[in-house]
Amino acid sequence: MEIFTSCYDKVPKLDKGAYTFVRVSRKDPPEWFSETFSDHVNLSEYLGPTQAMLKECPPAENWEEFKPRYKNEVLGALEKTSFLDLLGEIYSNHGSRPLLLLCYEAPGENCHRHLIADFLGTKIDEL
């Protein structure tokens, strides 16, 4: 199973049928995304930073406080093997296309999708 990360702004440049788009942002995706990719997978409930976390320590402004809090409060609530099983099920149920974890931050910015990649313990490329 291949997994990549990216931001919503990059999606229009990608081949629509080449990936299974997986939303990991707590904030709703752009309207055009939901209309174009109605079959996307929404894991924001499991992987999105909480509203309190975003308000109290926004990653763009306070990454060093955000990072351990996200790891503890969000990733700490997941069991890695079960989560990998869930991703495998999504992968299988969506034509074995690579999974693309999406949120808002541009490549190179501090973003929770990179913490998810670290949690999975595998190299995940950013598109």
C-alpha positions as a Python dict, from the first residue, in 0.01 Angstrom:
ca = {
    (1, 'M'): (0, 0, 0),
    (2, 'E'): (136, 340, -98),
    (3, 'I'): (56, 651, 104),
    (4, 'F'): (131, 1012, 11),
    (5, 'T'): (52, 1348, 167),
    (6, 'S'): (-41, 1680, 9),
    (7, 'C'): (-257, 1989, 41),
    (8, 'Y'): (-589, 2073, -123),
    (9, 'D'): (-424, 2338, -343),
    (10, 'K'): (-223, 2068, -524),
    (11, 'V'): (-520, 1841, -597),
    (12, 'P'): (-636, 2009, -922),
    (13, 'K'): (-295, 1932, -1076),
    (14, 'L'): (-318, 1560, -993),
    (15, 'D'): (-476, 1278, -1190),
    (16, 'K'): (-822, 1243, -1038),
    (17, 'G'): (-830, 865, -1083),
    (18, 'A'): (-477, 792, -965),
    (19, 'Y'): (-534, 831, -588),
    (20, 'T'): (-780, 767, -312),
    (21, 'F'): (-819, 1110, -155),
    (22, 'V'): (-831, 1095, 225),
    (23, 'R'): (-930, 1403, 421),
    (24, 'V'): (-739, 1450, 747),
    (25, 'S'): (-828, 1817, 806),
    (26, 'R'): (-1078, 1903, 1077),
    (27, 'K'): (-1188, 2209, 882),
    (28, 'D'): (-1420, 2130, 593),
    (29, 'P'): (-1243, 2094, 259),
    (30, 'P'): (-1287, 2355, -11),
    (31, 'E'): (-1631, 2340, -173),
    (32, 'W'): (-1486, 2246, -512),
    (33, 'F'): (-1311, 1946, -353),
    (34, 'S'): (-1629, 1798, -206),
    (35, 'E'): (-1812, 1848, -536),
    (36, 'T'): (-1536, 1699, -753),
    (37, 'F'): (-1430, 1420, -516),
    (38, 'S'): (-1757, 1313, -359),
    (39, 'D'): (-1611, 965, -306),
    (40, 'H'): (-1322, 1088, -89),
    (41, 'V'): (-1263, 923, 247),
    (42, 'N'): (-1311, 1141, 553),
    (43, 'L'): (-1080, 1051, 843),
    (44, 'S'): (-1088, 1399, 996),
    (45, 'E'): (-1274, 1266, 1300),
    (46, 'Y'): (-976, 1041, 1379),
    (47, 'L'): (-685, 1248, 1246),
    (48, 'G'): (-785, 1613, 1247),
    (49, 'P'): (-651, 1840, 1520),
    (50, 'T'): (-923, 1944, 1764),
    (51, 'Q'): (-1067, 2294, 1744),
    (52, 'A'): (-927, 2366, 2090),
    (53, 'M'): (-581, 2258, 1980),
    (54, 'L'): (-596, 2476, 1669),
    (55, 'K'): (-711, 2774, 1876),
    (56, 'E'): (-468, 2732, 2166),
    (57, 'C'): (-155, 2636, 1973),
    (58, 'P'): (-195, 2683, 1598),
    (59, 'P'): (73, 2479, 1418),
    (60, 'A'): (185, 2766, 1196),
    (61, 'E'): (252, 2983, 1502),
    (62, 'N'): (338, 2739, 1778),
    (63, 'W'): (463, 2413, 1629),
    (64, 'E'): (670, 2311, 1932),
    (65, 'E'): (361, 2317, 2154),
    (66, 'F'): (124, 2179, 1890),
    (67, 'K'): (337, 1877, 1796),
    (68, 'P'): (344, 1693, 2133),
    (69, 'R'): (-16, 1783, 2200),
    (70, 'Y'): (-130, 1639, 1866),
    (71, 'K'): (79, 1326, 1919),
    (72, 'N'): (-68, 1276, 2266),
    (73, 'E'): (-433, 1375, 2213),
    (74, 'V'): (-495, 1253, 1859),
    (75, 'L'): (-238, 992, 1765),
    (76, 'G'): (-221, 864, 2123),
    (77, 'A'): (-587, 766, 2095),
    (78, 'L'): (-512, 538, 1798),
    (79, 'E'): (-384, 184, 1806),
    (80, 'K'): (-128, 167, 1526),
    (81, 'T'): (-207, -185, 1404),
    (82, 'S'): (-582, -116, 1393),
    (83, 'F'): (-520, 210, 1214),
    (84, 'L'): (-300, 40, 955),
    (85, 'D'): (-574, -221, 909),
    (86, 'L'): (-823, 61, 848),
    (87, 'L'): (-594, 220, 588),
    (88, 'G'): (-549, -121, 423),
    (89, 'E'): (-925, -166, 408),
    (90, 'I'): (-968, 179, 252),
    (91, 'Y'): (-693, 97, 3),
    (92, 'S'): (-857, -234, -95),
    (93, 'N'): (-1209, -90, -113),
    (94, 'H'): (-1097, 194, -343),
    (95, 'G'): (-932, 2, -623),
    (96, 'S'): (-590, -34, -455),
    (97, 'R'): (-502, 322, -553),
    (98, 'P'): (-240, 502, -343),
    (99, 'L'): (-386, 690, -49),
    (100, 'L'): (-335, 1067, -49),
    (101, 'L'): (-373, 1227, 296),
    (102, 'L'): (-494, 1585, 250),
    (103, 'C'): (-521, 1902, 455),
    (104, 'Y'): (-461, 2274, 407),
    (105, 'E'): (-97, 2350, 488),
    (106, 'A'): (133, 2391, 189),
    (107, 'P'): (431, 2158, 145),
    (108, 'G'): (718, 2269, 366),
    (109, 'E'): (489, 2414, 634),
    (110, 'N'): (445, 2255, 975),
    (111, 'C'): (153, 2020, 936),
    (112, 'H'): (-9, 1733, 1124),
    (113, 'R'): (-5, 1513, 813),
    (114, 'H'): (372, 1479, 862),
    (115, 'L'): (312, 1368, 1222),
    (116, 'I'): (72, 1105, 1089),
    (117, 'A'): (346, 981, 856),
    (118, 'D'): (588, 961, 1150),
    (119, 'F'): (328, 773, 1354),
    (120, 'L'): (293, 515, 1076),
    (121, 'G'): (668, 466, 1086),
    (122, 'T'): (714, 459, 713),
    (123, 'K'): (852, 697, 453),
    (124, 'I'): (565, 893, 305),
    (125, 'D'): (638, 1129, 19),
    (126, 'E'): (478, 1470, -14),
    (127, 'L'): (325, 1545, -355),
}
